Amino acid sequence: MAVKSTQVLAALDKLDEKATLQRASAELHAVLDEHGKDALPVLLPPLLNNLKRPTLAAAPCVECVRLCADCMEEQPAHAPLSRLIRAVVAQLNRSDGRVRDACAAAFGRMAAAAASQPSSAVVWGSVPGQKLAPFFSELFPALRDPERQEGAAQAIAAVLRGAAADDVAMSMRELIPRLAKEFNTTAAGLGAEPKIGALAHTLGKTGRQSPELA
């Protein structure tokens, strides 16, 4: 049986109500589980539009972000990675820590799923063939935005922890100089941010383990 758009829209509407949120989330995941890649053309457009709603509350936003990661994790060859990344990056300015945590977790999962795919056509810096380029090309500008800075730092750290070691190593020569410059130019403000400190720690640990930097 084909996926019905009315089924998806009805489930998204139910996410807004606390009493039906968990059931709606289960229904949306069931659509993906049952229909696989065939679910994406019907599921993703309303899902990504829902994330654009200014009135979307934190709890349904968290569920939508998790579903974005599910789409990439379960259908890595068919999910539109760049569109999913942009949709999740747009949530990083939310003040609710649950949303930022969900975004970071989603980025870690999507980065892990990207390991099974060919090198990205997205260009980020001078290192060719980076599978993580779609992540950093969106997250690095967000790191400069005061409203998204904390969430972006948390997300970059999650990408580095979740991605395959070879993909991380390929990105480090471009990532480390850029982040070092960012840290130096805004040191006074960055030093007080716990998530920035955590990113610096993750970056240093990853860099020491990277054969690209040996």
SULCOR-V542817 format. One line per field, one symbol per residue. ss: DSSP state (A for helix, B for strand, O for the rest). phi: phi as a letter, one per 40 degrees, with the letter a starting at -180 (. if undefined). A space follows every 10 residues. Layout:
BEGIN
ss = ???
phi = ???
END
This chain:
BEGIN
ss = OOOOAAAAAA AAAAOOOOOO AAAAAAAAAA AAAAAOAAAA AAAAAAAAAA AOOOOOOAAA AAAAAAAAAA AAAAOOOOOO AAAAAAAAAO OOOOOOAAAA AAAAAAAAAA AAAAOOOOOO OOOOOOOOOO OOAAAAAAAA AAAOOOOOAA AAAAAAAAAA AAOOAAAAAA AAAAAAAAAA AAAAAOAAAA OOOAAAAAAA AAAAAAAAAO AAAO
phi = .ccbcccccc ccccccbdcb cccccccccc dcccbfcccc ccccdccccc cccccccccc cdcccccdcc dcccbccbcc dcccccccdc cccccccccc cccccccccc ccccccbcdc cccagcccgc ccdccccccc cccccdcbdc cccccccccc ccccdcccdc cccccccccc cccccbdccc cccdcccccd cccccccccc ccbc
END
